[in-house]
Amino acid sequence: MKMGQMSHSSSQQQEQLQQQQPSQQLQQNNRKRKQHSSSGASNSTGTGNTVGPSPNSPPSTHAPDATAGLTSSSNLLEDMDRFDPLDENMGSLLSQESDGRDIYGAIKQCPTEHQKESAKGFTFAEFGCIQTRNNEVTSCHFSSDGKVLASAGHYKKVVFWNMDTLQTESAPEEHKLVITDVRFRPNSSQLATASFDKTARLWDAANPSYCVKAYSGHTSPVMSLDFHPKKTDLFCFCDNHNEIRYMNLNTFSCTRISKVRDYTFQEGGMAQVRFQPRIGHFLAAASDKVVSIFDVETDRQTLTFQGHLEIVNYICWDANGDYLASVSHNLVKIWSVVTGECIQELGAGGN
């Protein structure tokens, strides 16, 4: 993270230095990670494997952490190291030039001289940006009506963008650590956030002055969450120990806990979960270099997509739920959930 302008007071200088140290440590860890070559078995053919319940499935190697409280600083740096490459790849939505005196600055309209980026028929141009404190964004999501954009990340609070006025508002309450994911409830102003503080929280963009509900129970950082597209009282979130919890919003209770099979026995940890759009028959879960597809009703793992040589950071369904994209460093794979095959690979070419 870049530092804002330092004030001349010694107290503020000390605060800036304290914030800079963990950032430098994360960058060092990230550089080491990039130098590390991948090892272990991997399906290099880029095809999906059909799987089902098997008594020969390897047992989980995770033992719940019996110690109370938040993750230790050393373990937290290791966990957050997995997030730094994500921020580098996608860039930050927040400007790094603010002086930090205001939580939010003014929206800047895209100047006409901004060059548009074109690629194979798609044209991209900046619509607007926000100047805020020097904090990176890890996730963002539009409401179903497209009128509100929620963004979150290292600032530990949710920022709401009104897309009609381009004004912003934030929730006054915050997570204790970095927010890893944010998702709107379908056809609702409610949304949920996941965080390294091992909790998921429910908010309402129509009244963001308080947290509607906080969910706890995980023994490691909560990495991702998602709402079911049809059963909108159902949502799930996953942690860094490959555990997925299904929650009922009406009763605020956990209805099921699932474990994702560890195929590599290496870095491990969930990166993202996403329900299949429209019907929500499947749930996709990215763990390490593998993407697993689950039948939501039976909790049966039906497909396994293997072939990435590096950790899968993102997954995304097409609008109809027939195809799934998985993203690792410099590589995107497109999978068919009908055939279980990888139908396309897109390389970044080192860019």
C-alpha positions as CSV (number, residue, x, y, z in Angstrom):
1,M,0.0,0.0,0.0
2,K,1.3,3.4,-0.9
3,M,1.5,5.9,2.0
4,G,-0.4,9.2,1.9
5,Q,1.3,12.5,2.6
6,M,2.8,12.5,6.1
7,S,1.9,15.4,8.4
8,H,4.6,17.2,10.3
9,S,3.5,15.9,13.7
10,S,5.6,13.2,15.2
11,S,2.6,11.2,16.3
12,Q,1.2,10.9,12.8
13,Q,4.6,9.9,11.5
14,Q,4.8,7.0,14.0
15,E,1.3,5.9,13.0
16,Q,2.3,5.9,9.3
17,L,5.4,3.9,10.1
18,Q,3.4,1.3,12.0
19,Q,1.0,0.9,9.1
20,Q,3.9,0.6,6.6
21,Q,5.7,-2.3,8.3
22,P,3.1,-5.0,7.8
23,S,2.6,-3.8,4.2
24,Q,6.3,-4.2,3.5
25,Q,6.3,-7.6,5.1
26,L,3.4,-8.7,2.9
27,Q,5.2,-7.4,-0.2
28,Q,8.3,-9.4,0.8
29,N,6.3,-12.5,1.3
30,N,4.6,-12.0,-2.0
31,R,7.9,-11.7,-3.9
32,K,9.1,-14.9,-2.3
33,R,5.8,-16.6,-3.3
34,K,6.2,-15.6,-6.9
35,Q,9.8,-17.0,-7.0
36,H,8.5,-20.4,-5.6
37,S,7.9,-22.9,-8.3
38,S,4.7,-25.0,-8.1
39,S,5.1,-28.7,-7.1
40,G,2.9,-31.6,-6.5
41,A,0.5,-33.6,-8.7
42,S,-1.7,-31.7,-11.0
43,N,-3.9,-32.7,-13.9
44,S,-2.1,-31.0,-16.8
45,T,-4.7,-32.0,-19.4
46,G,-7.1,-29.3,-18.2
47,T,-10.1,-31.6,-18.0
48,G,-12.7,-32.1,-15.4
49,N,-13.1,-35.3,-13.4
50,T,-16.5,-36.6,-12.4
51,V,-16.5,-37.7,-8.8
52,G,-18.9,-38.9,-6.2
53,P,-19.0,-40.0,-2.6
54,S,-16.1,-42.4,-2.1
55,P,-15.0,-44.2,1.1
56,N,-11.5,-43.9,-0.2
57,S,-11.5,-40.1,-0.2
58,P,-8.5,-38.9,1.8
59,P,-9.4,-37.7,5.3
60,S,-9.2,-34.0,6.0
61,T,-5.8,-33.0,7.5
62,H,-7.4,-30.0,9.3
63,A,-7.6,-30.0,13.0
64,P,-9.7,-27.2,14.5
65,D,-7.6,-24.6,16.3
66,A,-8.4,-24.9,19.9
67,T,-6.9,-21.5,20.8
68,A,-9.2,-18.6,21.2
69,G,-9.0,-15.2,19.7
70,L,-7.9,-13.9,16.4
71,T,-5.2,-15.4,14.2
72,S,-1.6,-14.7,15.4
73,S,0.3,-12.0,13.5
74,S,2.6,-14.5,11.8
75,N,-0.2,-16.7,10.6
76,L,-2.2,-13.7,9.6
77,L,0.6,-12.5,7.4
78,E,0.8,-15.9,5.7
79,D,-3.0,-15.8,5.1
80,M,-3.0,-12.3,3.8
81,D,0.0,-13.1,1.5
82,R,-2.5,-15.2,-0.5
83,F,-4.5,-12.0,-1.1
84,D,-1.7,-9.6,-2.2
85,P,-1.4,-11.1,-5.7
86,L,-5.1,-10.6,-6.2
87,D,-4.8,-6.9,-5.5
88,E,-1.8,-6.6,-7.9
89,N,-3.6,-8.5,-10.7
90,M,-6.9,-6.6,-10.6
91,G,-5.6,-3.2,-9.4
92,S,-7.2,-1.1,-6.8
93,L,-10.5,0.7,-7.5
94,L,-9.4,3.3,-5.0
95,S,-7.1,6.1,-5.9
96,Q,-3.8,6.1,-4.1
97,E,-3.3,9.9,-4.2
98,S,-5.6,11.0,-1.3
99,D,-4.1,12.9,1.6
100,G,-6.2,10.8,4.0
101,R,-7.9,13.7,5.7
102,D,-11.3,12.7,4.4
103,I,-12.7,9.2,4.4
104,Y,-14.1,9.9,0.9
105,G,-13.2,12.3,-1.7
106,A,-15.2,13.5,-4.7
107,I,-16.0,11.2,-7.7
108,K,-14.1,12.2,-10.7
109,Q,-15.8,11.8,-14.1
110,C,-13.8,10.1,-16.8
111,P,-12.1,12.7,-18.9
112,T,-12.7,12.5,-22.6
113,E,-9.1,12.1,-23.4
114,H,-9.0,8.8,-21.5
115,Q,-7.9,6.2,-23.9
116,K,-10.3,3.3,-24.4
117,E,-9.0,-0.3,-24.2
118,S,-10.4,-2.6,-26.9
119,A,-10.0,-6.3,-27.1
120,K,-11.7,-8.5,-29.7
121,G,-14.8,-6.4,-30.0
122,F,-15.1,-5.3,-26.3
123,T,-14.5,-1.7,-25.4
124,F,-13.6,-0.6,-21.9
125,A,-13.4,3.0,-20.6
126,E,-13.2,4.4,-17.1
127,F,-16.6,5.7,-16.0
128,G,-15.6,7.2,-12.7
129,C,-13.3,6.8,-9.7
130,I,-13.2,7.7,-6.1
131,Q,-10.4,9.2,-4.0
132,T,-10.1,7.9,-0.5
133,R,-7.6,6.7,2.0
134,N,-4.7,4.6,0.8
135,N,-6.5,1.3,1.2
136,E,-6.8,-1.5,-1.4
137,V,-10.1,-2.9,-2.6
138,T,-10.4,-6.7,-2.6
139,S,-14.0,-7.1,-3.8
140,C,-17.0,-5.3,-5.2
141,H,-20.5,-6.2,-6.2
142,F,-23.5,-4.5,-7.8
143,S,-27.0,-4.7,-6.4
144,S,-29.6,-6.6,-8.6
145,D,-31.1,-3.3,-9.9
146,G,-27.6,-1.9,-10.6
147,K,-28.2,1.2,-8.5
148,V,-25.7,0.5,-5.8
149,L,-22.1,-0.7,-5.9
150,A,-20.6,-2.0,-2.7
151,S,-16.8,-2.2,-2.4
152,A,-14.6,-3.4,0.5
153,G,-11.1,-4.4,1.4
154,H,-8.3,-3.3,3.6
155,Y,-10.3,-0.3,4.9
156,K,-12.4,-2.9,6.8
157,K,-15.6,-1.0,6.1
158,V,-18.1,-1.3,3.2
159,V,-18.3,1.6,0.9
160,F,-21.6,2.2,-1.0
161,W,-21.6,4.0,-4.3
162,N,-24.9,5.5,-5.5
163,M,-24.6,4.9,-9.2
164,D,-27.2,7.7,-10.0
165,T,-25.5,10.4,-8.1
166,L,-22.0,8.9,-7.8
167,Q,-22.0,9.8,-4.1
168,T,-20.6,7.4,-1.5
169,E,-21.5,6.3,2.0
170,S,-19.9,3.9,4.3
171,A,-21.1,1.6,7.1
172,P,-19.9,3.2,10.4
173,E,-19.3,-0.3,11.9
174,E,-16.3,-2.3,10.6
175,H,-14.7,-5.7,10.7
176,K,-11.6,-6.1,12.8
177,L,-9.5,-7.2,9.8
178,V,-9.4,-7.1,6.0
179,I,-12.7,-7.7,4.2
180,T,-12.2,-10.5,1.7
181,D,-15.6,-10.6,-0.2
182,V,-18.8,-8.7,-0.5
183,R,-22.1,-9.9,-2.1
184,F,-25.6,-8.5,-2.5
185,R,-28.6,-10.6,-1.7
186,P,-30.6,-11.0,-4.9
187,N,-33.4,-8.4,-5.4
188,S,-32.6,-6.9,-2.1
189,S,-30.7,-4.0,-0.5
190,Q,-29.1,-6.4,1.9
191,L,-25.6,-7.6,1.4
192,A,-23.0,-9.7,3.3
193,T,-19.2,-9.4,3.9
194,A,-16.5,-11.9,4.7
195,S,-13.4,-11.1,6.6
196,F,-10.0,-12.3,7.9
197,D,-11.5,-11.7,11.4
198,K,-13.3,-15.1,11.0
199,T,-16.7,-13.6,10.7
200,A,-19.4,-12.9,8.0
201,R,-21.7,-9.9,8.5
202,L,-25.0,-8.9,7.1
203,W,-25.7,-5.3,6.2
204,D,-28.5,-3.2,4.6
205,A,-27.5,-0.6,2.0
206,A,-30.8,1.2,2.6
207,N,-29.8,1.7,6.3
208,P,-26.0,1.0,6.6
209,S,-25.7,2.6,10.0
210,Y,-25.4,-0.7,11.8
211,C,-24.7,-4.4,11.2
212,V,-27.8,-6.5,10.9
213,K,-26.2,-9.7,11.9
214,A,-22.7,-11.1,12.6
215,Y,-22.0,-14.8,11.9
216,S,-19.1,-16.5,13.6
217,G,-18.0,-20.1,14.2
218,H,-15.1,-20.5,11.7
219,T,-11.7,-21.2,13.2
220,S,-9.8,-19.5,10.3
221,P,-10.3,-16.4,8.1
222,V,-13.6,-16.4,6.1
223,M,-12.5,-16.0,2.5
224,S,-15.7,-15.8,0.5
225,L,-19.5,-15.9,0.5
226,D,-22.5,-15.9,-1.8
227,F,-26.3,-15.9,-1.8
228,H,-28.4,-18.5,-3.5
229,P,-30.1,-16.9,-6.6
230,K,-33.6,-18.5,-5.9
231,K,-33.6,-19.5,-2.3
232,T,-32.7,-16.0,-1.2
233,D,-32.9,-16.9,2.5
234,L,-29.9,-19.2,1.9
235,F,-26.3,-18.1,1.7
236,C,-23.0,-19.8,2.3
237,F,-19.5,-18.8,3.3
238,C,-16.1,-20.6,3.3
239,D,-13.0,-20.4,5.3
240,N,-9.3,-21.0,4.9
241,H,-9.6,-24.6,6.1
242,N,-11.9,-25.7,3.2
243,E,-15.0,-25.6,5.3
244,I,-18.3,-24.3,3.8
245,R,-21.2,-23.2,6.1
246,Y,-24.7,-22.9,4.8
247,M,-26.8,-20.3,6.7
248,N,-30.5,-19.6,6.9
249,L,-31.2,-15.8,7.0
250,N,-34.7,-16.3,8.5
251,T,-33.5,-18.2,11.5
252,F,-29.9,-17.0,11.6
253,S,-28.8,-20.6,12.0
254,C,-26.3,-22.8,10.3
255,T,-28.1,-25.5,8.3
256,R,-25.1,-27.5,7.0
257,I,-21.3,-27.7,7.2
258,S,-19.4,-29.2,4.2
259,K,-15.7,-29.9,3.7
260,V,-14.0,-29.6,0.4
261,R,-11.7,-32.4,-0.5
262,D,-8.0,-31.4,-0.5
263,Y,-6.4,-32.8,-3.7
264,T,-3.0,-31.3,-3.4
265,F,-2.2,-31.3,0.4
266,Q,-0.1,-28.1,-0.2
267,E,-1.2,-24.5,0.4
268,G,-4.9,-25.4,0.8
269,G,-7.6,-23.0,1.8
270,M,-10.7,-21.8,0.0
271,A,-10.4,-18.8,-2.3
272,Q,-14.0,-18.3,-3.5
273,V,-17.5,-19.8,-3.6
274,R,-20.2,-18.9,-6.2
275,F,-23.7,-20.3,-6.7
276,Q,-24.7,-21.2,-10.2
277,P,-26.8,-18.2,-11.6
278,R,-30.6,-18.4,-12.1
279,I,-31.3,-21.9,-10.8
280,G,-28.6,-22.4,-8.2
281,H,-28.4,-26.1,-8.7
282,F,-24.6,-26.1,-8.3
283,L,-22.1,-24.4,-6.1
284,A,-18.6,-23.8,-7.4
285,A,-15.7,-23.7,-4.8
286,A,-12.1,-22.8,-5.6
287,S,-9.5,-24.4,-3.3
288,D,-5.8,-24.2,-4.1
289,K,-5.4,-25.1,-7.8
290,V,-8.7,-27.0,-8.0
291,V,-12.3,-26.0,-8.6
292,S,-15.0,-28.3,-7.2
293,I,-18.7,-28.4,-8.3
294,F,-21.3,-29.4,-5.7
295,D,-24.9,-30.3,-6.0
296,V,-26.5,-27.9,-3.6
297,E,-29.4,-30.2,-2.6
298,T,-27.5,-33.4,-2.0
299,D,-24.1,-31.8,-1.1
300,R,-22.6,-34.3,-3.5
301,Q,-19.4,-33.3,-5.3
302,T,-20.2,-33.9,-9.0
303,L,-17.2,-32.4,-10.9
304,T,-13.6,-31.5,-10.2
305,F,-11.8,-29.1,-12.5
306,Q,-8.0,-29.5,-12.4
307,G,-5.2,-28.1,-14.6
308,H,-4.1,-24.9,-13.1
309,L,-0.5,-24.8,-12.1
310,E,-1.0,-21.9,-9.6
311,I,-3.6,-21.1,-7.0
312,V,-7.1,-20.3,-8.4
313,N,-8.0,-16.8,-7.1
314,Y,-11.3,-16.2,-8.8
315,I,-14.2,-18.1,-10.3
316,C,-17.1,-16.7,-12.3
317,W,-20.2,-18.2,-13.9
318,D,-21.7,-17.2,-17.2
319,A,-25.2,-15.7,-17.0
320,N,-26.9,-19.0,-17.9
321,G,-24.8,-21.1,-15.5
322,D,-23.5,-23.4,-18.3
323,Y,-19.9,-22.4,-18.1
324,L,-17.4,-21.4,-15.4
325,A,-14.3,-19.4,-15.6
326,S,-11.4,-20.0,-13.2
327,V,-8.6,-17.5,-12.8
328,S,-5.1,-18.0,-11.6
329,H,-1.9,-16.0,-12.2
330,N,-1.8,-15.1,-15.9
331,L,-4.3,-17.8,-16.9
332,V,-8.0,-18.1,-17.3
333,K,-9.7,-21.5,-18.0
334,I,-13.3,-21.8,-19.3
335,W,-15.1,-25.0,-18.2
336,S,-18.3,-26.6,-19.4
337,V,-20.4,-28.0,-16.5
338,V,-22.3,-30.1,-19.1
339,T,-19.3,-32.0,-20.4
340,G,-16.9,-31.4,-17.5
341,E,-14.2,-30.3,-20.0
342,C,-11.9,-27.3,-20.3
343,I,-13.1,-25.7,-23.6
344,Q,-10.8,-22.6,-23.6
345,E,-7.6,-21.3,-22.1
346,L,-6.7,-17.6,-22.1
347,G,-3.2,-16.6,-21.2
348,A,-2.1,-13.2,-20.1
349,G,1.2,-13.4,-21.9
350,G,3.1,-12.0,-18.9
351,N,1.1,-8.7,-18.9
